[in-house]
Amino acid sequence: MQRSATIPTLAAAALLAALPSPASAQAFGGAVLIADDYILVGESAHEREPGTVWVFARDGDEWASVAALTRGGIGRTGDRFGQALAHVGDFVFVGGGGVDGGQIDIYRLRDIASPNAMAESILTATHIGVDATVLAGSGNELMASMRRTPEGHLVMSMRPVSEDEVLSPGNSFAVPFGGLSSYALADNLLVVGNPNEDIVHLYERRDSDGDWEPTGTLSPPGEPDERTLFGYSVAVAGGEILVGQMRDGVVHRYAKADGNWQRTGTLEPADESMRPGYGVSLAADGETLLVGAAQRFQAYRRSGGDWVEAGASTQYEPDGGAVPPAARLSLEGQVAVLADPSADHGLGAVTVFSAESGEWAHAGRLVADRDPLPAISGGEVTCEDGEAAGYDCDEVDLLAFVPWEELGGGRGARLNDVWGWTDPVSGREYAIVCLMDGTSFVDVTDPSNPRFLGYLPMTPGSRAAVWRDAKVFNNHVFIVADGAGEHGMQVFDLTRLRDVTEPATFEADALYTEITSSHNVAINEETGFAYLVGSSGTESCGGGSHMVDINDPLNPVFAGCFAHPNTGRGGTGNSHDTQCVIYHGPDEDYQGREICVNSNETALSVADVSDKDNPVAVSSAAYPNIAYAHQGWLTDDHRYFYSNDELDEVNGLVEATRTLVWDLEDLDDPLLLTEYYSDTQATDHNLYIRGNRLYMTNNRAGLRVLDISDPENPVEVGHFDTTPWSADESGFDGTWSVYPYFETGTVVISSRREGLFIVKPRVRPLIG
């Protein structure tokens, strides 16, 4: 069978984008196991709940959840219980670590579905920078990584000895560090794949004393000039080692001859459409082999020393558009499961297949049964003694909360940007809430009784995106998304919300297609121009400002490009965010000009875009410990600009959340006046200014309200934490953005995995 040298470029990009991150590997389906009549699914990390192993059993033709195991029957958030699973003999082994250190909990299989199932025994690892993780089980032997050493992960062989003594430790050895490693264990053979370095390590048991020792490595054939993801999956079946090489969509076969493992052939998909992702996972049981691919798997059976195609599973369509999934396979008899922790926008799902009819057919879909955060409405919840309805706060009262499940998006669709619109006719106030797969509209005129009005899905043919952004001009909202494929800029007439009596699904009124995806959109409402930054498409403008005339909102017209030379990580002027105004600040040279202040990853950029045919780079400025110039906002008098750096905290460049204060008295020479440090270590996100108040939403630090009456000496005067359960402030969850411009003083906050918070700071801003 002939094949191309590599999978198509676009498919390869999608493939690499979907590979599991450490975070996705902790979602539901990060570990999966079929053990006799049960399917076990690990969900080792959750924002609010402890790590859990969900146990499913047959219920007629369906699979039903029968138990939810947690460490010690209780667990605690961050324990990573369930990050690895193995089945040996009569026992199931559950690996975990996190806040409690490395640990393997051992359950007797016959009791696994008991509502009060408890571990019979526990193995505690010496925790030195790595969690105790089950690697693989086979026959009556378990391999488990126990701790980190200078040479690699210390792996120990263990075998059950008796009913009373669950395991007896054997010898241990160091496996080199491998990033996204894969493991396969068979009699006398351990195979460890390291796709980050395109290498597979082999360990075999010595005949002399039964101990394990390294016996060689495998590498991709030929001399590839780039990473092939060789070893992304490994299996041992039919006396062979099988190694998935994901970049090319093949599985290599190795057999032992004259004491050495030698490549004997290659498996390739029968259907070329399965090429992207082919080899993402492997599972073997007896004479059956399954090779995972994008949204399905290819089955093989052993015949005459060869692998013969035995059909493919039916294709499944996960919500959230992950193509291909970061899949894990497990197989036992005529049941197979394909776990995709990236499905449903990262909540994870497991698809069950059965071959009982002779073909591998869809037999169910498993998800975690978590209770949503409770909605809050009906009356203001006053912040008292640092708390409002369980949320940490100070001088900010909670008016209402709408969980993401009630905002119209698909399962797991996290929130991102938020903006607002006030109807000039009725004075009603509306929150415009962006999610991964569309945009939600919520009437917040009565802020303690918000009303969901409907949902505008993402552009048909585009894909769900972590980044969606919206701004308003002339009673229309303009919406872009980054990494979303053929999304364009949606235009929606907000006056349509006036007549909504029941929640509706909307369609865009217009679509601007001169770009495909954009990271952000800014609008100068004084001029009627939109500035799309970080764009892709026929005219990307180097990632700088793709300028659009939107004075006729339903007929946007391309107006020109601006990209500040030698800024941005690629030096092309790529902007992450921008604010464009008719400048009325102290620099007389630019008064009345249309000025944009850009956050360009590596620098602050100032541009004069008054002439769209000939925009001018005015100045750029760097600052100490720069990691990623993210976003910022001008004071009302245009004298000062407050900005943030998204990565300086996580890169260890600063010790606390930092906000930069710039003096723009001379636009040709921006001056960094001071750095304000919060009492948190959270990463920065979006900030906006109204009068003498600065409102910033810094991920897991929630909303922070600063008094900037003295611009060089900001003072925090209130806060509201949307994720009070997060002990670790370093992550990229929690609040995304805030809209503080409603005349009533209502402030709306988007919180990624939580929902829409409607709050009211007690001290109103002084304006003008």
Order of alpha helices (4+ residues) and beta strands (2+ residues): alpha-beta-beta-beta-beta-beta-beta-beta-beta-beta-beta-beta-beta-beta-beta-beta-beta-beta-beta-beta-beta-beta-beta-beta-beta-beta-beta-alpha-beta-beta-beta-beta-beta-beta-beta-beta-beta-beta-beta-beta-beta-beta-beta-beta-beta-beta-beta-beta-beta-beta-beta-beta-beta-beta-beta-beta-beta-beta-beta-beta-beta
